[in-house]
Structures are given as structure tokens and as C-alpha cells.
């Protein structure tokens, strides 16, 4: 299993739980909303620097982006 899809879904889940739109995340991070959408769909690879911007924009710790088990547990 690759990491792009679960990472993207995790970013999307956190963003939605916080009530943040992709456009609002763009304003907070400077990352284009279309790029954020592609990341959330698992279509784009991200750098560590981009992940750092996303975690700051979501006001979370970077490790939280990799808690995929929480995503799997919520789908059961």
C-alpha cells in the first residue's frame, strides 16, 4: 500500500473536522487549493516542507498526519 492515498485522506479528514475549506487552507499555507485537492486525492507527492506548511495551517503536529490507523478504525 502506498502512502499518498492514506496521507491525502488523512489531511482531508483533519481539514474537514476543523471546518477548514481548501481555499482557507490555501490562505493559511500559501499552497494552491488545486494542489491541496490533488494531494488529498493521492495524486500528488508532497515534500517535507509542504507537509510542514500543511501541519501549521491545520494547527496540528506533523506526526498527526501519519496516524492512518485512526482513519482505518473510523471506516469499520
C-alpha positions as CSV (number, residue, x, y, z in Angstrom):
1,X,0.0,0.0,0.0
2,X,1.4,3.4,-1.0
3,X,1.4,6.4,1.3
4,X,-0.1,9.0,-1.0
5,X,-3.7,8.0,-0.7
6,X,-3.9,7.4,3.1
7,X,-1.9,10.6,3.7
8,X,-4.2,12.6,1.4
9,X,-7.3,11.2,3.1
10,X,-5.8,12.0,6.5
11,X,-5.2,15.6,5.5
12,X,-8.7,15.9,4.1
13,X,-10.2,14.3,7.3
14,X,-8.4,16.7,9.6
15,X,-9.2,19.7,7.5
16,X,-12.9,18.9,7.3
17,X,-13.1,18.1,11.1
18,X,-11.6,21.6,11.7
19,X,-14.2,23.1,9.3
20,X,-11.5,24.5,7.0
21,X,-12.1,24.7,3.3
22,X,-9.3,24.0,0.8
23,X,-9.4,27.7,0.0
24,X,-8.9,28.6,3.6
25,X,-6.0,26.2,3.9
26,X,-4.5,27.9,0.8
27,X,-4.7,31.3,2.6
28,X,-3.1,29.8,5.7
29,X,-0.3,27.9,3.9
30,X,0.3,29.7,0.6
31,X,-0.3,26.3,-1.1
32,X,-2.6,26.5,-4.1
33,X,-6.1,24.9,-3.4
34,X,-5.9,22.8,-6.6
35,X,-2.6,21.4,-5.4
36,X,-4.2,20.7,-1.9
37,X,-7.0,18.9,-3.7
38,X,-4.6,16.8,-5.7
39,X,-2.7,15.9,-2.5
40,X,-5.9,14.9,-0.8
41,X,-6.8,12.7,-3.7
42,X,-3.4,11.0,-3.5
43,X,-2.5,12.3,-7.0
44,X,0.5,14.5,-5.9
45,X,3.5,13.7,-3.9
46,X,4.5,16.2,-1.2
47,X,7.8,17.3,0.2
48,X,8.6,17.6,3.8
49,X,8.5,21.4,3.5
50,X,4.9,21.2,2.1
51,X,3.8,18.8,4.9
52,X,5.3,21.3,7.4
53,X,3.2,24.1,5.9
54,X,0.1,21.9,5.9
55,X,0.6,21.0,9.6
56,X,1.0,24.6,10.6
57,X,-2.1,25.6,8.5
58,X,-4.1,22.9,10.2
59,X,-2.6,23.8,13.6
60,X,-1.5,20.2,14.4
61,X,1.7,18.3,15.0
62,X,3.2,16.8,11.9
63,X,3.1,13.2,13.3
64,X,-0.7,13.5,13.3
65,X,-0.7,13.4,9.5
66,X,0.6,9.8,9.7
67,X,-2.0,8.4,12.1
68,X,-3.6,6.3,9.4
69,X,-4.9,3.7,11.9
70,X,-7.4,6.3,13.1
71,X,-8.7,6.6,9.5
72,X,-9.0,2.8,9.2
73,X,-10.7,2.5,12.5
74,X,-13.3,5.1,11.6
75,X,-14.3,3.1,8.5
76,X,-15.2,-0.1,10.3
